[in-house]
Amino acid sequence: MKRESKTQYALLGILSQCEMNGYEIRKYIESTISFFWNESFGQIYPTLSKLEEDGLIREWEKTDVSGKTKKVYKITRPGLDVFRRWMEKSPIQTNQRNELLFKVFFGRHMSPKLLTKQLEEEVHKQKEDLKSLKSFQKELDRDWNKHPDQEYWSLTLEYAEKQTKLNLDWIEKVKNRIKE
């Protein structure tokens, strides 16, 4: 059974926040939701075209403060309706790929030393992610405390922080077991 692509819903959700072009959408993803959701340019641009073709978004020209004109996408009322219907739909699917778990699962096919090295690299990455999450939470508390989505954003960040700490604890356990 083929899985339904959720890219269209991700883009509709992002465009429900603010109008953007494809590059800005990618940057938005990197700076906000990349710890739980990712989309590549190869997914973004064809999906934007399809959403526009379906009347769920529209492209228009926007002039910035410097007078430069750029094309941006804006969600339409039907697009917002489609997004909200998907949000209300059940069930939530959390299927995801996790290369870390994959490599540990098949760990006997690599040297324990190399697996430990890769796990240590992951520890470094996870610690950097934790710093970024804490920094983003401070920014939310400082600059976005009156935004209607602030509480939801904070709850999402709380999950990511707890998940990252859990990952770090688990990786340490795996490294200790490999040494035995």
Secondary structure, DSSP 8 states (H G I E B T S, - for coil): ------HHHHHHHHHHH--B-HHHHHHHIIIIITTT----HHHHHHHHHHHHHTTSEEEEEEE-TTS-EEEEEEE-HHHHHHHHHHHH-S--------HHHHHHHTGGGS-HHHHHHHHHHHHHHHHHHHHHHHHHHHHHHHHSTTSTTHHHHHHHHHHHHHHHHHHHHHHHHHHHHHH-
